[in-house]
């Protein structure tokens, strides 16, 4: 689900003039007018305006303090974290919380930090697609899908995750409900209507869900209460919010404020709007980055487009607006194909890029076992777990590097990206470095983003010094950085 709509709760209010303007409002208006003209005054004639100017200064400071107070604070535990998406239905033959729980020791050993469970709620039967339906057609926001287990099973899984020193977030579908959700009968006015006054899906193709109307304040209160329930009663650590851009930002801001009063939470938006970060979300989807990697793999885009993307992202987002980097997820796998289908032999090179570029990397269920099929979305389709698959070692090494090298940490905790000129349009190279406790941590990444073997000279790499070695194997043998040869879609990840 990657479509977005704009819901502006205050659209009409913007055109309504209050019949009675209060004295305080008049004072504020006068202050603003004075502020505009103050700069035009001759310095010799501003003695009588000192009190006014002081009030202007105080008002500015108050506004700044309010902004800082309202700005969300990302939990400290997320600063070096990665995230792993769990498709409970397809993860095991049983498709249960208990069966998935048996994989936690393996995931812990891999180095996974955040477990994201796809929707855990009961799925509506009315207008259901396929034999099991979409996880995103929620029948009860405070219920548990009986196919996955019961309350006891979920509590046990959450406890296991926390005992393994990992965090757990759940998928939240605020924008719409299934057609047999109790709200359909109890709160018909909470849903949007078509021209005939009938409830409607948010998007024509999403016929199994009904669109909610977030202009209704009571709906917003209900939804925040339901989200709070899972934080209070089950001690989850946050939410991944489905199609977050289709829900008013005001709602998410209020929800975050309420949830943080219970415990500091981590919020992931399936959206790409910078404004969502200011008060509500710690992380958003890097969809543009993902599609760009797909396009480069197909020869439709180039390394120059990567530079353009990173420059634009650095301007659009603050340093602490985490972006989620990925080569696949549940939508991409089911609807657009496996990484092998979309990226071919380039999939490992782009996995390296997604782990080493600024942002938090995502691993989707089965990627570590070479998931080579599109998982069915509405029916049972179990992942085939292959023992000792090469991708298990590959992702374990990437996760370890992310964890041990602060240059790759998230937001302000990580290092900036500095490009290295390669003299070859097919080879993309950069360094990230971060000073921590008197030590400078370097990560140098060199990627051959082509299907041909490439040899390069990088004299500019010398400015970062010598002593680089393999950051994936941690073999301390020093590797030359100013010249190298890379196999098709090959890469070097070096550290010191």
N, C-alpha and C positions, 0 to 999 in steps of 0.2 A: 504494500500500500504506500504509494509515493506521490499521491495527488494531494494538492493543498487547496484550501479555500479560505477566504477572509471573512471572519465573523466579527463585525464591529458593534459591540454592545452599546457604545456611546454615540453612535452615528447621528441619531436624531437629537440627542442632547446638545450636540455641537452647534445646532442651529436654533436653539431655544434661548431667549434672553430672560433671565429671572425678573419677575415683576418688581421685586423689592431688593435693591442693592444695599447691603449692610454698610455701616460706618467703616468696619474693618476693611471691606472690599474697596471702598472709596479711598481709604488711607493707602492701601497697597497700590491702587491705580495711580495715585498722586506720586508715590515713591518712584514708580516705574517711569513716569513722565519726567520727574526730576532727574532720575539717573540718566535718561537719554540726553537731557540738556546740560547736565553738569559739566560734561567734557568740553562744551562749547564756551564755558565761562572763562573770562580772563582770570588768571591766577590771582591777580591783585584784588579782584572783586568777589572772592569765594569765602571770605572770612565768616560771613553770616550763614553759610551753608554747611559749616562743619558738622553740626548735629545731624543734619539731613544725610550728609555723606557717610557719617558713622552708622546711621540706621541702615543705609543701603549695604554697607559692608557687613553688618551683623546679619541682615537678611540673606545675603549671599552665603555666608558661613553656615547659617541654619539650613539652607537648601542643600549645600554640599554635605553637611552632616546627615541629613535625612537620606540623601542618595547613598551614602556609605553605609548607613544603618540598614537600608532596604536591600542592598546588594547581597546576593547569596554568597555563602562561604562554603567552598568545597571541602568535604572531610579530608583530613590530613592523610588518611590511609589510602586515598586514591592517587597520591602524587606519583607513585611508580607503578601503578596497577595496570593490568591487562584485563580483558573481559572475554568470557566464554559463553556462547549461546546454546541453551539446552532445549532440544525438541523432544520433550518427554515421550510423546506418542511413538516416535520412530526410533528412540535411542536403544531400546531393548525389545525382545520379543514380547515381554509382558507389558511394556509401555507404562510402567508405574514409577512412583516416587521411590519405592523400596528397591526396585531393580536398578534404577539410575544411581541410587546411593552406593551401590557396590562399585561404581566407577570412580568414586571420589578419591580413594587413595592414589589411583593412577593419575587423575587430574592434578592432585596435590604434588605428586612427584614431577609431573610435567612443568609445574610452576604457575598454574592458573590462580588468579587472585579473586576475580568477581564471577560468580555464577549468575547468569541471567536465565530465568525460567520463562519460556513462552507461556501464554495465558493458561492459568491453572483452574479457571472457573468452569462451571457446567456449560455445555454448549447447547444452544437452542435447537429444537427438533423441527419447529415450523420453518418452512422454506429452506431447510438444510440442504447444503450441497454435498454430494457424495454420500457414502455410507456413514461417516463419522462427523462430518461437518467441519466448519472452520473454527479454529481456536478463538478467532476474533469475533464470533457471534455469541456474545456473553448472555447467558440466561439469568445469572444471579451474581452480583458483584461481591457478595460476602460468602458465596458458596464455593465448594471444591468439586472439580470434575470427578465423579465416582470411578471413571475409567482409570484415573491415576492413583486412586487410593482415598483415604479419609483424612480427617483432621489429625489424628494421631500419627499417621504416616508422614504427613507434611511437617508436623512439628519435629518429628525425629530427623527428617532430612535437614531441616534448618539447623537443628542442633549439631548434626554431623558436620555441616559446612562450617559453622562457627568454631567447633572444636578443632577443625583442620586449619584454623586461622585464615579462612576465606570469608568473603562477603556474599550475600545473596540478594538479588533484586528480582521482582516479578513484573511481567508485562501488564500494562494497564491500558484498557480500551475505553477511553472517555467519550469519544466522538459519536459512538453509535452502540446499539444493543441488538441482541437477537430478537426475533419476532414474538417469542413467548416469554420474554422477560416480564416480570410482574409489573414493571413500570408502564408497560403498554396499556394495561387496563386501569391501573391506579392513578397514573399521571399522564393522561393522553396529551395534555397541554405542554408537556415537556418535549414533544417531538415536533420537527418541522413538517409542514404540510405542503402538498402540491396545490395547483390551482383549483382542484376539486375538493380540497379540504381533507385529502387522504394522506396518511403517513407515507414517507418515501425513503428510499435508500439514499445515502450521501452521494453515491456515484451509481449510475445506471447498472453497471456490471455487478455491483455489490448487492445483489437482490436478496441476500440472506440476512441483511441487517437493516435497521431503521435508524434514521438520522436524528440525533438529539439537538434541541434548540437551547444553546447556552445563554440566550438572552434571559432565560428564566432563572432568577436568583435562587429559587428554592432547589432547582436542579443542581446548581453549583454547590450549595450547602450539602445536599445529599451525597454528591460525588466526593467531596472532601471528607465527609464523615466515613464513607466506605474505604477510602484510601487510608485514613487514619486508623481504621480497624485493623488492617494488616500490619501496620507498624506497631501499634499498641499490643495487640493480642498475639502476634506471631514473631515479633522482633525482626522483621525483614529490614534490609538496609537501604531500600530505595525502590525506584520504579524505572522501567523502560516504557515510555509513553507513546503509544501507537498514534500515527498521523497527528503529531502534536500541533503542527501548523494549521490544522483544520479546526482547532479549538482556540477560543480567545486567549491571548496572552495574559489578560487580567485574571482569568481563572487559574492559570498555572502559577502566577505570582502569589495569589492568595493561598493556593494549595501548598506551595513550598513553605510559606511562612507558617502555616498551621502544622505541617509535618515536622519542621525543624524544632518546634516547641516540644515535640515528643522525644525526638532524638535527631542528631544530624543525619540527614539522608543524602543519597546520591541519586541524581535525576538525569536520565538519558532521554533526549528527544529524538523521535524519528521525524526529523525536520532539518532544515538548513538555513533558518532565519536567525541572524545574529541577535535580534532583539530578545529572543527567547532566553538567551544566556544571562541577561542583565540581573534578573532577580529569581528566575525559576530553575534553569537547567545548567548543570555542570558540563554536560557533553551533548553534542549533536552529531548526526550522521554526516560524514564527508562523502555525500553522494557524487558530487562533481569529480572528486579525486578518483573515486571508484570507476566511474564511467570513462574518465580519461585514461586510466590504466587499461581498461578493455579496448579502447580505441587505439592506443599505441600498440598493443599486442596484435591488432589486426592491420597495422600499418596505416591507419587513418589519421593519427596524430603523431607528434614528435616530442623530443626532449624540450624544445622551445616552449611547447604548450605546458609542460611541467613547470618551467620557470614562471610563466604567466600565472599559472594557478597559485603557486606558493606566494607570489608577490601580492596577488589579489586577496588571498586568504589572510595574509599578515595585516592588510589594511582593514578588512571587514570584521575581523574578530580580535578581541583582546587576548593578551598572552595567556590568561587563565580560562579562556573558553576552550575546553578540551574538544577535539574533533575525533570521532571514531573512524579509524581507517580499517578497511576490510577488502578482501578479494571475493568474498561471498557472504551470504546470510540466508535466512529462510526464504525470503522473497526471490533473491537472485537465483538461488539453487532451483527452486521449484518452477519459476516462471521463465527465467532467461538462460538457464543451463548451468552445468557444472563448471568449475574453474578450467578444466581441460577443454570443454566446449568453447568457452569464451576467450580463454587466454592461451590455450595450447601449451607448448613447451615453455612459455614465458611465465607460467603461474608461480614458480618458485622465485623468480627475480622480483615479481611484483609483491609477493609475500614479504620478501626482504625489505622492499621499499616501504610497504605499509607498516612494518615494525620499526623502521629506523627514521622515517620522516616524522616531523612533529605531529603528535596525536597519540591516542590510545588504540592499540591493535585489538581486533576481534578475531576469535577463532569460532567457527560454526561447528556444530555437532558433526563428527565424522571426518572433518578435514585432516585430522591427525592420522587417519587410517586410509587416506587417499580416496575419499568419497567420490565415486565415479558414476553416480546416477542422480537424476532429478527425483527428489523425494516427493511422492504424491502428497498433495495438500489436504485433501478431504477424506483420505482413506489410509488404512494401515500399510506401511511400507518400511519395514525395519532396516536400519543401517547394518551393513555387513562389516563386522569388526575383524580386521586382519591382524594377526599377531605380528609384532615386531616390524611393522611397516616403516619404510624409510622416512615417511613424513612425520612419524612420531618423534624420531630423533631430531629431525629438522626443526619442528616447532618447539621442542624442549630446549634446543640450543638458542633459538631466538628469544624465548621467554626468559631464559637465564640471562642473556645479554641485556635485555630490557631491565631486569631487576638489579643487576650488579653494577651497571654503568649509569651514573646520574646524568650523563649527557643525553640519554634517551628518555629521561623521566618526563612527566606530563606538565604542561603549562610552564609557569615561571620556574618550576623545579628542574626543568631540563635545559639543554643548550640550544642556542640559535643555530640555524642552518647556514653554513657558508659554502657557496658553490666553488668548485675547483674547475678551472678551464681544462678541457681534455683535448681540444683541437680536433674533436671527432663528434659530429652531430648525433651519432648513434650511441655514444657513451655518456652516461650521466653520473657525475661524481660530486660529492659534498662531504663536509666535515661538520660534526656537531661537537662542541666542547663545553664543559661545565666545571667551574672551580668549586670544590667542596672540601672544607677543612684543610686548606693549604695545598690540596692536590688538584691538578688539572686533568680531568678525564676527557679523553678524545675517542670519537668513533668516526672512522673514515669509511665511506661507502662508495663503491665504484660498480656501476651496472652497465652491462652491454644490453641495450634495449633493441636488439635486432637479431635476425635469424642467421647472421653471418659472423664469422670469427673476426675479432677486432684487435688491433695492436695500437697502443696509444703512448704518447709521451706527455707527462704532466709535470713539467719543471716547477710549476707554481705550487705543487704539493709539498715542496721542500720547506716552505715557510711554516709548516706545521711540525717540523722537526723529524728526527729519525726514531727508530725503536718501535714501530708499529708491528703488531703480530695478529694472527687469526683470531677474530673475536667470537667465532662460532665454536671452533674446536678448543680454543685457549692454548693451542700449541705456541710456546714462547719463541719459536724461531722467527727472527726478524725478517720482515718482507719489504722489499724495495717498493716505494710508492710513486717515484717519478716516471716510471715506465712499466708497462705490463701488457700481457696478452690475455684476452678473455674469449672463452668459447661462446658460441651462439647462446644468447640469453644468460650468459654467465655473470658472475658477481664476485666481488671481494668485500668482506666486512672486516675491517681492521681496527684494532684498539691499542691504546697505550695509556 
